[in-house]
Amino acid sequence: MRAAPLFLLLAMLSITGCSIKQSVTPASLSAELAPEICTIPAVGLRAGFNTTYQQLLRDKGFRTRELAAGSSPDRCPLSTTYTGTWRWDLLLYMNYADIRVYEKGRQVGQAEYDARWGSGRPDKFIRAENKIAELTHQLFPNGATGLGIVAPQAAVSTPLTKDAYRQHQLQRLLDEHLPYEQYQRRYRQLMEE
């Protein structure tokens, strides 16, 4: 009689210990960038992931140029690296995807899907193309809209408003090409001023 509640408790603990995580930091892109993005797939990436992601980028208005796997993201003004892994558990399924976006070699966005610890969850059996599309739409909510615009230079020097000063400081921060963590810390400081 006591074995049934104990079994139920162990089953619940094993299921709740299984998790699927997804996090997306949308890419923050400078308007001066051309709407061309260099794509850098991971070594050994499944062809279907590569084809799907590149088509999604084109659907969002980007021109794509594929570089060799393992290329440095700083080879292009705008680039993206991406990897995905599959696992077998009754069916073959995508258990991990990581897409990163770089502007002038500095990471400016990331989307990650991680089902590596979701062994007991039936919702790990997703359609990979749909998940890649979801991540891409969240990573590039505006697509290439607004890229390639050169800001006009002000003819007369006038005092900046508080909002204009903040925008100016944010642009200077973008131009510094800081590592992502350092950029985020400085960005939060600017927003608190």
C-alpha positions as CSV (number, residue, x, y, z in Angstrom):
1,M,0.0,0.0,0.0
2,R,2.8,2.4,0.8
3,A,4.7,1.6,-2.4
4,A,2.1,3.3,-4.6
5,P,2.4,6.8,-3.0
6,L,6.2,6.5,-3.0
7,F,6.2,5.5,-6.7
8,L,3.9,8.4,-7.5
9,L,6.1,10.8,-5.6
10,L,9.2,9.6,-7.4
11,A,7.5,9.8,-10.8
12,M,6.4,13.4,-10.1
13,L,10.0,14.3,-9.0
14,S,11.5,12.8,-12.2
15,I,9.0,14.7,-14.4
16,T,9.4,18.0,-12.7
17,G,13.2,17.7,-12.9
18,C,12.9,17.6,-16.7
19,S,12.8,21.0,-18.3
20,I,12.8,22.7,-21.6
21,K,14.1,26.2,-21.7
22,Q,13.9,28.9,-24.3
23,S,15.3,32.4,-24.1
24,V,15.5,35.2,-26.7
25,T,17.3,38.5,-26.6
26,P,16.1,40.3,-29.8
27,A,18.9,41.7,-32.0
28,S,19.5,45.4,-31.6
29,L,20.7,46.6,-34.9
30,S,22.1,50.0,-36.0
31,A,20.1,51.6,-38.8
32,E,23.3,52.3,-40.8
33,L,23.8,48.6,-41.4
34,A,23.0,47.3,-44.9
35,P,20.3,44.6,-44.9
36,E,22.9,42.0,-45.7
37,I,23.7,39.3,-43.2
38,C,26.5,36.8,-43.3
39,T,25.4,33.3,-42.2
40,I,27.9,31.1,-40.4
41,P,26.5,27.6,-39.7
42,A,28.2,25.3,-37.2
43,V,30.4,22.5,-38.4
44,G,28.2,19.4,-39.1
45,L,24.9,21.3,-38.9
46,R,22.0,19.5,-40.6
47,A,21.3,20.9,-44.0
48,G,17.6,21.4,-43.2
49,F,18.4,23.8,-40.3
50,N,20.7,25.8,-42.6
51,T,18.2,25.9,-45.5
52,T,15.2,26.9,-43.2
53,Y,17.1,29.6,-41.3
54,Q,18.5,31.2,-44.5
55,Q,15.0,31.3,-46.1
56,L,13.5,32.8,-43.0
57,L,16.1,35.6,-43.0
58,R,15.4,36.3,-46.7
59,D,11.6,36.3,-45.9
60,K,12.4,39.0,-43.3
61,G,14.1,41.2,-45.9
62,F,17.8,40.3,-45.5
63,R,20.2,39.4,-48.3
64,T,22.2,36.4,-47.1
65,R,25.8,35.4,-47.8
66,E,26.9,32.1,-46.4
67,L,30.5,31.9,-45.0
68,A,32.3,28.7,-44.2
69,A,31.5,26.9,-41.0
70,G,33.7,28.3,-38.2
71,S,34.3,31.7,-39.8
72,S,34.7,34.6,-37.5
73,P,31.6,36.8,-37.1
74,D,33.7,40.0,-37.5
75,R,34.2,39.3,-41.2
76,C,31.0,41.1,-42.0
77,P,29.3,44.1,-40.5
78,L,26.2,42.0,-39.7
79,S,26.5,38.2,-39.2
80,T,24.9,35.3,-37.5
81,T,26.2,32.0,-36.2
82,Y,23.8,29.0,-35.5
83,T,23.9,25.5,-34.3
84,G,21.4,22.7,-33.7
85,T,21.6,19.2,-32.3
86,W,19.3,16.3,-32.6
87,R,18.7,13.3,-30.3
88,W,17.0,10.0,-30.6
89,D,14.3,9.0,-28.0
90,L,11.7,6.9,-29.8
91,L,11.8,9.6,-32.5
92,L,14.5,11.9,-33.8
93,Y,14.0,15.4,-32.5
94,M,15.8,18.7,-32.2
95,N,17.0,19.0,-28.6
96,Y,19.1,22.2,-28.9
97,A,19.4,25.3,-31.0
98,D,21.5,28.4,-30.5
99,I,21.4,31.4,-32.9
100,R,23.6,34.4,-32.3
101,V,23.7,37.8,-34.1
102,Y,26.8,40.0,-34.3
103,E,27.2,43.6,-35.4
104,K,30.8,44.3,-36.3
105,G,31.9,41.3,-34.3
106,R,30.0,42.2,-31.1
107,Q,27.1,40.0,-30.1
108,V,23.8,42.0,-30.2
109,G,21.2,39.2,-29.9
110,Q,20.7,35.6,-29.1
111,A,18.0,32.9,-29.3
112,E,18.4,29.6,-27.5
113,Y,16.2,26.5,-27.3
114,D,17.3,23.8,-24.9
115,A,15.4,20.5,-24.5
116,R,18.5,18.5,-23.4
117,W,17.0,18.1,-19.9
118,G,13.5,17.4,-21.1
119,S,13.8,13.7,-21.3
120,G,10.5,12.9,-19.7
121,R,8.5,15.5,-21.5
122,P,6.4,14.6,-24.6
123,D,6.5,18.3,-25.8
124,K,10.1,17.9,-26.7
125,F,9.0,16.3,-30.0
126,I,8.6,19.5,-31.9
127,R,8.8,20.2,-35.6
128,A,12.3,21.7,-35.9
129,E,11.3,24.1,-38.8
130,N,8.5,25.6,-36.7
131,K,10.9,26.1,-33.7
132,I,13.6,27.7,-35.9
133,A,10.9,30.0,-37.4
134,E,9.7,31.0,-33.9
135,L,13.2,31.8,-32.7
136,T,14.0,33.8,-35.9
137,H,10.8,35.9,-35.6
138,Q,11.6,36.7,-31.9
139,L,15.2,37.4,-32.7
140,F,14.4,39.7,-35.6
141,P,11.0,41.1,-34.8
142,N,11.3,43.9,-37.4
143,G,13.4,41.9,-39.9
144,A,15.6,44.2,-42.1
145,T,13.1,47.0,-41.9
146,G,14.8,50.3,-41.2
147,L,18.3,49.1,-42.1
148,G,20.5,50.9,-44.6
149,I,19.3,54.4,-43.4
150,V,22.1,56.9,-42.9
151,A,21.2,59.5,-40.3
152,P,21.5,63.1,-41.6
153,Q,24.1,65.3,-40.0
154,A,22.8,68.3,-38.0
155,A,23.7,71.6,-39.7
156,V,23.5,73.7,-36.5
157,S,24.7,72.7,-33.1
158,T,21.9,73.1,-30.6
159,P,21.7,71.9,-27.0
160,L,20.4,68.3,-26.8
161,T,17.2,67.4,-25.0
162,K,17.5,64.7,-22.3
163,D,16.1,62.0,-24.8
164,A,18.4,63.2,-27.6
165,Y,21.4,63.1,-25.3
166,R,20.5,59.5,-24.2
167,Q,20.1,58.5,-27.9
168,H,23.5,60.0,-28.6
169,Q,25.1,58.2,-25.7
170,L,23.5,54.9,-26.8
171,Q,24.9,55.3,-30.3
172,R,28.4,56.0,-28.9
173,L,28.0,52.8,-26.8
174,L,27.1,50.8,-29.9
175,D,30.2,52.2,-31.7
176,E,32.5,51.0,-28.9
177,H,32.2,47.3,-29.9
178,L,32.2,46.1,-26.3
179,P,31.7,42.5,-25.2
180,Y,28.0,41.7,-24.8
181,E,28.0,41.6,-20.9
182,Q,29.9,44.9,-20.7
183,Y,27.6,46.4,-23.2
184,Q,24.5,45.3,-21.2
185,R,25.9,46.7,-18.0
186,R,26.6,50.1,-19.6
187,Y,23.3,50.1,-21.4
188,R,21.5,49.6,-18.0
189,Q,23.5,52.5,-16.5
190,L,22.5,54.8,-19.4
191,M,18.8,53.9,-19.0
192,E,18.9,54.7,-15.2
193,E,20.4,58.2,-15.8
